[in-house]
């Protein structure tokens, strides 16, 4: 009685061409869990303003990101799928889908339906829960499942921001660098609109909770709280004093997003006379545009412009053995 494992990552354009980037952005930004405003307003904003103007600019960035192996995110996601399959052996079959573009969740799940699994474990590659990432992936899986005549036993894994082996992998990445050489360390997570984290709470807001310092029954699915929790665990393991690091949030679209903003944190470090900073990106399990380009290149430019010298990106887990071990443990723990 085999179990199917469905890994899900965010997605990537099929190529760095303007047309493929436009198609990717359109699918991504029209998701109501990503831009959570009324339907008509979202359609007008995305299809008439954001995508037409952003696609050509984004295509140029994706061209810089692309390698001879294609998209780094897709390459490493496929590597993880292959390595996890070897670890789980014959009792499990591992599949990989992207929430946006290819391989698509409907296409991959059709392959899984034909396998007639007794059980399916859905495992998004997002350590901290957010409605715009994990929630959207689960939502799409459930949408497809509604069309199946036979629905097997299901397990949805929502988050693992504090899983010991996940933390071990990030610690191993960090130990590749001499932390004492850096003036400051940033833990940069993908940003979210404040209104989206507020929706986690029934009668109050994120700001009503001590999300920077503790996980409670009320904020256990608050993205901001779990990002800070991941950071506390890493700082403890790496012996980084609280005054020597900053938690920040990148890739914002406007001022009503989680603060502090990563680009502003980089600028402030430079203005304070710092010359070398190290940046972890614990929300990204595979290197992608947000890590390689946004942190590795754009933040480097900001830092130098304001007097700094070097922004060093800590690589994502990618295909690190401890990341494979973490995923294996998550599967077995949820069997």
BELJOTA-V430382 format. One record per residue. SS is DSSP state (@ for helix, = for strand, . for the rest). BURIAL is # if it has 24 or more other ideal C-beta (glycine too) atoms within 12 Angstrom, else .. Layout:
SS_BURIAL / SS_BURIAL
//
This chain:
._. / ._. / =_# / =_# / =_# / =_# / =_# / =_# / =_# / =_# / =_# / ._# / ._# / ._# / ._. / ._# / ._. / @_# / @_. / @_# / @_# / @_# / @_# / @_# / @_# / @_# / @_# / @_# / @_# / ._# / ._# / ._. / ._# / ._# / ._# / ._# / ._. / ._. / @_. / @_. / @_. / @_. / @_. / @_. / @_# / @_# / @_# / @_. / @_. / @_# / @_# / @_. / @_. / @_# / @_# / @_. / @_. / @_# / @_# / @_. / @_# / @_# / @_. / @_. / @_# / ._# / =_. / ._. / ._. / =_. / ._# / @_# / @_# / @_# / @_# / @_# / @_# / @_# / @_# / @_# / @_# / @_. / @_# / @_# / @_# / @_. / @_# / @_# / @_. / @_. / @_. / =_# / =_# / =_# / =_# / =_# / =_# / =_# / =_# / =_# / ._# / ._# / ._# / =_# / @_# / @_# / @_. / @_# / @_# / @_. / @_. / @_# / @_# / @_. / @_# / ._. / ._# / ._. / =_# / =_# / =_# / =_# / =_# / =_# / ._# / ._# / ._# / ._# / ._# / ._# / @_# / @_# / @_# / @_# / @_# / @_# / @_# / @_# / @_# / @_# / @_# / @_. / @_. / @_# / @_# / ._. / ._. / ._. / ._. / ._. / ._. / ._# / =_. / =_# / =_# / =_# / =_# / ._# / ._# / ._# / ._# / ._# / ._# / @_. / @_# / @_# / @_# / @_# / @_# / @_# / @_# / @_# / @_# / @_# / ._. / ._. / ._# / ._. / @_# / @_. / @_. / ._# / ._# / =_# / =_# / =_# / =_# / =_# / =_# / =_# / ._# / ._# / =_# / @_# / @_. / @_# / @_# / @_# / ._. / ._# / ._# / ._. / ._. / ._. / ._. / @_# / @_. / @_. / ._# / ._. / ._# / ._# / ._. / ._. / ._# / ._. / ._. / ._. / ._# / ._. / ._# / ._# / @_# / @_# / @_# / @_# / @_# / @_# / @_# / @_# / @_# / @_# / @_# / @_# / @_# / @_. / @_# / @_# / ._. / ._# / ._. / @_. / @_. / @_. / =_# / =_# / =_# / =_# / =_# / =_# / ._# / ._# / ._# / ._. / ._. / ._. / =_# / ._# / ._# / ._# / =_# / @_# / @_# / @_# / @_# / @_# / @_# / @_# / @_# / @_# / @_. / ._. / ._. / ._# / ._. / =_# / =_# / =_# / =_# / =_# / ._# / ._# / ._# / ._# / ._# / ._# / ._# / ._# / @_# / @_# / @_# / @_# / @_# / @_# / @_# / @_# / @_. / @_# / @_# / @_# / @_. / @_# / @_# / @_. / @_. / ._# / ._. / ._# / ._. / =_# / =_# / =_# / =_# / ._# / ._# / ._# / ._# / ._# / ._# / ._# / @_. / @_# / @_# / @_# / @_# / @_# / @_# / @_# / @_# / @_# / @_# / @_. / @_. / ._# / ._.
//
